[in-house]
Amino acid sequence: MRNFVSEKAALLQPSGIRKYFDIVQTMPDAISLGVGEPDFVTPWDVRNAAIRSLQRGYTQYTGNRGLPELRELISRYLRERFGADYPPERILVTVGASEGIDLVLRAICETGDEILVPDPAYVSYAPIITLCGGVPVSVKCEARTGFILTPEALEEAITPRTKAVIFAYPNNPTGGIMTKEQLEAVVPVVKKHDLLVISDEIYAELTYGGKHCSVASLPGMKERTVLLNGFSKAFAMTGWRIGFVCAPEEIDRAMLKIHQYAILCAPRMAQHAAVAALSEGMSDGFASVEEMREEYDRRRRFLVRSFNDMGLTCFEPRGAFYVFPSVAETGMTGEAFANGLLKSERVAVVPGSAFGACGEYHVRCSYATGMAQLTEAVARIARYVKSVRENGGERRN
Ligand SMILES: Cc1ncc(COP(=O)(O)O)c(C=O)c1O
């Protein structure tokens, strides 16, 4: 029989995150700092809204774009929290931000179009660009600049084939953010080369020591920005699969067609839950989001201090729920370190190389894990680092 799998699909590499997650599942005593998923359960008022939705028999499709009341609330939420002004008719409710990433790339990519991707960044962008016929091009982001996109690095990566650039801040895996001033510094480059910005702001609520600035709120940027966001992270709603995308009119129309054919609509009960998450949040100042954010912040400070105490340089993340320490001091790559740590101390972290070549000597640790587990994980990591040092370090591989 012939091989039915397309070349593009066959060439895709499995996600470096999942690999560790799968191994950990087979080790009952392992501690996983591997997966980027809140350890909190969705708050009860949100769960109750979905229960009520089911009790009332709301089990049908919604309109393709999503429930009007949800889009009204998203519109208000974006305006009030982030100064991004999108009317409800320009908001498309998606199956997580993941669907938004897929939609926008399918809507814009022609064969050979180059899309700039910060390195390191979330694992999904490059494979989806490739599946859409585009070419992912890395933009080097370094610890010394806080892993931001600089105008110089951006200029260097741009060619006549460049169509769009992904902004992924707050960043997974580094926790780096881009301030208003840092965004303003790259805007002229974006405009000069007439690029589209795809801004993945899924961690917008999770910042520490300053509010998130959306690139869509900057003058002249809404018309060249596709804004992605969702409920998974800040609202602890990963399993509900609910997100949204806001785009300039032509791109919005193209995405809606793809969404109509490929998905139809996001799950109705999840949309009802999202309505509750936003309306509750707006009435109590997003108290439950704030409570979770404060707990993440406590863990973040603990981890940064612990890694630096171990002698592993740890950049201070200002967003999301990851730390991204360098393990170069041990003489090991992130991959060798993660493998050794899992084998000898049963702690799972993700090699930084899973997020791009710039992450080679880093590992990503998620602090979406309770403090007791984190404390035990830190003790085990410290023991591992000590044993590596006592054995004279390991060869770089
Ligand atoms: C940067 C980033 N974007 C998007 C996603 C996917 O989010 P969703 O659950 O809304 O599909 C993730 C999940 O880890 C992420 O880290």
The ligand as an SDF file (V2000), in Angstrom:
LIG
                    3D

 16 16  0  0  0  0  0  0  0  0999 V2000
    1.9090   31.0410   24.1840 C   0  0  0  0  0  0  0  0  0  0  0  0
    0.7460   30.0980   24.0830 C   0  0  0  0  0  0  0  0  0  0  0  0
   -0.1960   30.3230   23.1590 N   0  0  0  0  0  0  0  0  0  0  0  0
   -1.2490   29.5110   23.0280 C   0  0  0  0  0  0  0  0  0  0  0  0
   -1.4040   28.4000   23.8380 C   0  0  0  0  0  0  0  0  0  0  0  0
   -2.6060   27.5240   23.6410 C   0  0  0  0  0  0  0  0  0  0  0  0
   -3.6710   28.0350   24.3990 O   0  0  0  0  0  0  0  0  0  0  0  0
   -5.1500   27.4540   24.3290 P   0  0  0  0  0  0  0  0  0  0  0  0
   -5.3090   26.5040   25.4650 O   0  0  0  0  0  0  0  0  0  0  0  0
   -6.0150   28.6660   24.4890 O   0  0  0  0  0  0  0  0  0  0  0  0
   -5.3330   26.7960   23.0170 O   0  0  0  0  0  0  0  0  0  0  0  0
   -0.4460   28.1180   24.8080 C   0  0  0  0  0  0  0  0  0  0  0  0
   -0.5490   26.9240   25.6700 C   0  0  0  0  0  0  0  0  0  0  0  0
    0.3660   26.5080   26.3220 O   0  0  0  0  0  0  0  0  0  0  0  0
    0.6490   29.0000   24.9460 C   0  0  0  0  0  0  0  0  0  0  0  0
    1.5890   28.8040   25.8730 O   0  0  0  0  0  0  0  0  0  0  0  0
  1  2  1  0
  2  3  1  0
  2 15  2  0
  3  4  2  0
  4  5  1  0
  5  6  1  0
  5 12  2  0
  6  7  1  0
  7  8  1  0
  8  9  2  0
  8 10  1  0
  8 11  1  0
 12 13  1  0
 12 15  1  0
 13 14  2  0
 15 16  1  0
M  END
$$$$
